[in-house]
């Protein structure tokens, strides 16, 4: 009887894992979708021109409390690892840029801050819930996607790994 129950449990778990893998809405594109945007200062940012760098691409909003915690950390990483090839890019999913400008000033951000939209979010597999952070390797391939509040120490370790590649 125990063997039958164990066998049924294993079969059931395998079916669940297979269905979950097939129906996952978070299918990441392998190569980071290219985009060209102007940041809040008017500087043109072309993701393709950042090949050879590790890019931390963060989608955020002014109303998002975890975003307010992450952004200063990302700024600190840009200052600390920029010379090693890190480029932090932030994309606000807010509708208007006035509040975004105020938030960027309040948080002392000097990394590029761009305005996003649904089309850009969809290109990255859908940006539902914020924050969402992508780590893009020097080869332009998406290495990681992190949704929601995250362990920033673990994320920093991952950034350092990618910088060493």
C-alpha positions in Angstrom: 0.0 0.0 0.0 2.8 2.4 0.9 4.5 1.8 -2.5 1.3 2.5 -4.3 0.7 5.8 -2.5 4.4 6.8 -3.0 4.1 6.0 -6.7 0.9 7.9 -7.1 2.3 10.9 -5.2 5.4 10.9 -7.4 3.3 10.6 -10.6 1.0 13.4 -9.4 3.9 15.7 -8.6 5.5 15.0 -12.0 2.3 15.9 -13.8 2.0 19.2 -11.8 5.6 20.2 -12.6 5.1 19.4 -16.3 1.8 21.4 -16.5 3.4 24.3 -14.6 6.4 24.4 -16.9 4.2 24.3 -20.0 1.7 27.0 -18.8 4.3 29.4 -17.3 3.3 33.0 -18.3 6.9 34.1 -17.5 8.6 32.8 -20.6 11.6 35.0 -20.9 13.0 36.0 -24.2 16.6 34.7 -24.4 18.1 37.9 -25.9 17.1 41.2 -24.1 14.6 42.9 -26.4 16.2 46.0 -27.8 14.8 49.5 -27.1 15.8 53.1 -27.5 14.4 55.6 -25.1 15.3 59.1 -23.8 15.9 59.4 -20.1 14.5 62.2 -18.0 17.5 64.4 -18.9 16.9 63.9 -22.6 19.9 61.5 -23.1 19.2 58.8 -25.7 19.6 55.3 -24.3 20.0 52.4 -26.8 20.2 49.0 -25.1 22.1 47.6 -28.1 25.0 50.0 -27.5 25.4 48.6 -24.0 26.6 45.2 -25.3 29.8 44.3 -23.5 28.4 45.6 -20.2 26.3 43.9 -17.5 22.9 45.7 -17.5 20.7 45.8 -14.4 17.3 46.8 -15.9 14.8 47.7 -13.3 11.0 48.4 -13.8 9.6 50.4 -11.0 6.9 53.0 -10.0 6.8 55.9 -7.6 4.0 54.3 -5.6 5.9 51.0 -5.1 7.4 50.8 -1.6 10.0 48.0 -2.4 11.1 50.1 -5.4 12.0 53.0 -3.0 14.3 50.6 -1.1 15.9 49.1 -4.2 16.6 52.2 -6.2 19.2 53.7 -3.9 20.9 50.4 -3.6 21.1 50.1 -7.4 22.5 53.6 -7.6 25.2 52.6 -5.1 26.0 49.5 -7.2 26.4 51.7 -10.3 28.8 53.9 -8.3 30.7 50.8 -7.0 30.7 48.6 -10.1 30.3 51.0 -13.0 34.1 50.9 -13.8 33.9 47.1 -13.9 31.2 47.3 -16.6 27.8 47.6 -14.8 25.2 49.8 -16.2 22.0 50.3 -14.2 18.9 51.4 -16.2 15.6 52.2 -14.5 12.2 52.3 -16.2 9.3 53.9 -14.4 6.0 52.5 -15.2 4.2 55.6 -14.0 1.9 57.5 -16.4 3.4 61.0 -15.9 7.0 62.0 -15.4 6.6 64.9 -12.9 6.3 62.5 -9.9 9.1 60.3 -11.4 11.4 63.4 -11.6 10.6 64.3 -7.9 11.3 60.7 -6.8 14.5 60.5 -8.7 15.7 63.7 -7.1 14.6 62.6 -3.6 16.5 59.3 -4.0 19.5 61.1 -5.6 19.4 58.9 -8.7 21.9 59.7 -11.4 21.5 56.4 -13.3 19.3 56.7 -16.4 15.6 57.0 -15.5 13.3 56.4 -18.4 9.5 56.2 -18.8 8.1 52.9 -19.7 4.8 51.7 -21.2 2.9 48.5 -21.7 4.6 47.8 -25.1 8.1 47.7 -23.5 6.8 45.7 -20.5 5.3 43.1 -22.9 8.5 42.9 -24.8 10.1 41.7 -21.5 7.5 39.0 -21.0 5.0 41.2 -19.2 5.8 43.4 -16.2 3.0 42.6 -13.8 3.6 43.7 -10.3 6.6 45.9 -9.4 9.5 45.9 -9.0 10.8 43.6 -11.7 14.5 43.5 -12.4 16.4 41.9 -15.3 20.1 41.1 -15.3 21.4 41.2 -18.8 24.9 39.6 -19.4 27.6 41.2 -21.5 26.4 39.1 -24.4 23.0 40.8 -24.4 21.3 37.6 -23.0 18.9 37.8 -20.1 20.6 36.0 -17.2 18.0 36.5 -14.5 14.5 38.0 -13.8 13.6 39.0 -10.3 10.1 39.9 -9.4 8.9 41.7 -6.3 10.9 42.3 -3.1 14.2 40.6 -3.3 17.2 39.6 -1.3 19.4 42.5 -2.4 22.6 40.9 -1.0 21.9 37.8 -3.2 21.2 40.0 -6.2 24.4 41.9 -5.7 26.3 38.6 -5.6 24.7 37.7 -8.9 25.7 41.0 -10.4 29.3 40.4 -9.2 29.3 37.0 -10.8 28.1 38.4 -14.2 30.8 41.1 -14.0 33.5 38.4 -13.6 32.3 36.6 -16.8 
